Amino acid sequence: MIININLTKNTMGHFFYTIGLFLFILDLINLFSFHKIWKINEWKAAYKKVNKKDPVKTDYKSIDDYNLASFSIVYTLFLFFWLLFGLITMSWKIYIVIFILGFALGLFKKLLNLITKNEFSKINMLISYLYLIIKSGVIIFLVINHFHLHINLI
């Protein structure tokens, strides 16, 4: 017996935006753990500066810190590829805006780092946190729009 699975455009959209919903939940975890992730990244930068190498699992203060740092890296990669695939959806302009906003804020933070000589300043933390809030809001809007609102974003 042969099973014919017909993946329509709508089914693929449902699958794609279900992943988006999952990423939104991970964004919420990032929002609630933001300060701790920021401190871990600050520690990692200081560790690299002193030891001239990346920290390994045993170098972290606790296994929770290592897991949170690993989660952050995997989440970022997963989000990047999801946003990249979003460029082939009907809402591609929104995904470009997310990329451009992230790129522009990254450049602004680099410029600020050159001026203040501090990669982990309070203003950098605020910019990163606001970008995370905006990105989370856009992702949940895209998910809600796909499943419920059906607003033509073009």
Residue pairs with C-beta under 8 A, 6 or more apart in sequence:
13 89
13 146
14 146
14 147
16 82
16 85
16 86
16 89
17 142
17 143
17 146
17 147
19 82
20 82
20 139
20 142
20 143
20 146
21 140
21 143
23 75
23 78
23 79
23 82
23 139
24 136
24 139
24 140
24 143
26 75
26 78
26 79
27 132
27 135
27 136
27 139
28 136
29 71
30 37
30 72
30 75
30 132
31 129
31 132
31 133
31 136
33 68
34 128
34 129
34 132
36 65
36 68
37 68
37 69
37 72
38 120
38 125
38 128
40 60
40 65
40 68
40 69
40 72
41 69
41 72
41 120
42 120
43 61
43 65
44 54
44 55
44 69
45 119
45 120
47 54
47 55
47 59
48 54
48 55
57 63
57 66
60 66
60 69
83 95
83 98
83 99
86 92
86 94
86 95
86 98
86 142
87 95
87 96
89 95
90 152
90 153
90 154
91 142
91 145
91 153
91 154
93 153
93 154
94 138
94 142
94 153
97 138
98 135
98 138
101 131
101 134
101 135
102 131
102 135
105 127
105 128
105 131
108 127
109 124
109 127
109 128
112 121
112 123
112 124
113 119
113 121
113 124
116 123
118 124
145 151
145 153
